[in-house]
Amino acid sequence: MNKIIDLLKSHRSIRKFTDQSVSQDVINSCVAAGQAAATSSFIQACTVIQVNNSETRSSLAEWAGNQKYVDEAPIFLVFCADMNRHKLSCDMHDAEMLSGFTEQFITATVDCALFAQNVAIAAESEGLGVVYIGGIRNKIDKVSEVLNLPELSYPVFGMCIGFPDQDPEVKPRLPLEVVLKQDKYSDDQDTTRIAEYDKSIRAYYQSRTGGQKDMTWSEQISGMLQKEARPHMLSFLKSRGFLQK
């Protein structure tokens, strides 16, 4: 195994950070690494907003579900899927932009995710810890307003970055055979494999919480998927010029 693969497989979400500051040069380098990610048809549809204002940070932490580390982390970035610059490009050439296509939403969102993962890996290679914050989509309209996001853009998730002040275990992932299929999709053995995997997740949660959490992966997922998942997102995205056709 090489060092890069070792780094990738050692990823943990860090939610507690030291007071040590992170230099802007390091953040710039990590974001530049994000820019180097694959991008569909060279659209480069990700914009990153580094939030420094303390009042804005506090609001984002509250809107994300009172996740205090949004407020406390040395660095907080918001990754936005952004097609606004593409409209500007069309305007520069007196061309009408045909926007609102679902494919454009998909490619911009995928671009954003690829960009952010490069940033996360770069940060971890510098000895930093990260955690993604999807909770900013709880109040996505307020987040968009406070960040002054234009039409044809939306905040996909945030990311806390800083030097770790905790050392959690690596969370076990699904068996490789469940996610890597050969030639065609088959789930004949997946129920059995997931049941076996559930044992490791139960042990992980019990170890991590000192016996306070007794749950398997399939229990967690089945519970989560019986609840609505941010139903406001569709109308919001349509109001921003996405998912029109």
C-alpha positions, -999 to 999 in steps of 0.1 A, spaced: 0 0 0 14 34 -8 13 65 14 -15 82 -6 -38 52 -2 -29 50 35 -39 86 39 -72 81 21 -81 51 42 -73 69 74 -99 96 70 -120 105 101 -144 133 107 -129 158 131 -153 179 152 -129 192 179 -100 214 170 -71 230 188 -66 268 190 -37 266 166 -43 288 136 -41 276 100 -22 298 76 -39 313 46 -11 300 25 -21 264 35 -57 271 27 -48 286 -6 -28 256 -15 -56 232 -5 -81 251 -26 -57 251 -55 -55 213 -51 -93 214 -53 -91 232 -86 -70 204 -99 -98 179 -96 -116 165 -126 -143 188 -140 -170 178 -164 -163 194 -199 -140 218 -181 -169 237 -167 -151 244 -133 -185 249 -116 -174 252 -80 -170 284 -60 -156 283 -24 -164 309 2 -142 312 32 -163 325 60 -143 346 85 -169 369 100 -178 357 135 -214 367 133 -219 349 100 -201 318 115 -225 318 145 -255 320 122 -243 292 100 -236 270 131 -271 277 143 -288 270 109 -267 238 105 -284 224 136 -264 241 163 -231 224 152 -208 244 174 -176 233 156 -188 254 126 -183 284 149 -152 271 166 -131 256 138 -101 278 126 -113 276 90 -148 272 76 -154 269 39 -187 267 20 -186 249 -14 -211 262 -39 -222 247 -72 -220 277 -94 -232 283 -129 -233 321 -126 -198 325 -142 -210 305 -171 -238 330 -177 -212 358 -175 -191 339 -201 -221 337 -224 -228 374 -219 -192 382 -228 -199 366 -262 -235 379 -267 -247 343 -265 -280 332 -249 -274 307 -221 -298 278 -221 -299 271 -184 -321 251 -161 -313 217 -174 -311 189 -148 -279 177 -164 -263 211 -156 -274 207 -120 -258 173 -118 -225 183 -134 -222 214 -113 -229 194 -81 -205 166 -90 -178 192 -99 -183 207 -64 -180 173 -46 -149 163 -65 -133 197 -58 -141 195 -21 -127 160 -17 -94 171 -32 -94 200 -6 -101 175 22 -73 152 11 -49 181 7 -58 194 42 -53 159 58 -19 156 41 -9 188 60 -19 172 93 -52 190 95 -86 174 102 -119 181 84 -156 175 87 -182 181 60 -213 201 71 -243 192 50 -265 208 77 -262 242 60 -289 229 37 -313 229 66 -317 267 61 -304 269 26 -323 301 17 -308 320 47 -273 306 40 -276 317 4 -287 352 14 -260 358 40 -233 346 15 -248 368 -12 -251 339 -37 -264 348 -72 -289 329 -92 -276 297 -107 -256 289 -76 -263 271 -43 -244 260 -12 -238 222 -14 -221 218 20 -196 234 43 -163 221 56 -146 227 90 -108 226 89 -82 228 117 -57 209 137 -74 179 154 -80 180 192 -94 144 192 -83 111 178 -114 91 169 -112 56 154 -116 51 117 -153 42 110 -155 8 92 -169 10 57 -192 -15 39 -175 -47 27 -158 -42 -7 -180 -68 -23 -211 -48 -15 -199 -17 -34 -177 -33 -61 -196 -53 -86 -183 -73 -116 -199 -68 -150 -234 -63 -137 -253 -54 -106 -261 -82 -82 -273 -80 -46 -277 -118 -40 -253 -118 -11 -256 -82 1 -281 -88 28 -258 -114 44 -228 -92 40 -245 -62 55 -257 -82 84 -221 -92 91 -210 -56 87 -236 -45 112 -217 -64 139 -186 -43 133 -206 -10 133 -223 -19 166 -189 -26 181 -175 6 167 -204 27 181 -201 10 215 -164 17 216 -167 53 204 -195 62 229 -184 41 259 -215 18 254 -240 47 251 -248 40 214 -260 5 205 -269 6 168 -260 -11 135 -256 5 101 -287 -10 87 -307 1 117 -294 36 113 -302 38 76 -336 23 79 -345 48 106 -331 78 86 -350 68 55 -384 68 72 -381 106 77 -384 134 52 -351 145 37 -351 184 34 -383 185 12 -377 223 8 -347 216 -15 -367 211 -47 -385 244 -46 -354 262 -35 -333 248 -63 -360 257 -89 -361 292 -75 -323 295 -81 -327 285 -118 -319 248 -115 -340 217 -123 -363 236 -147 -361 209 -174 
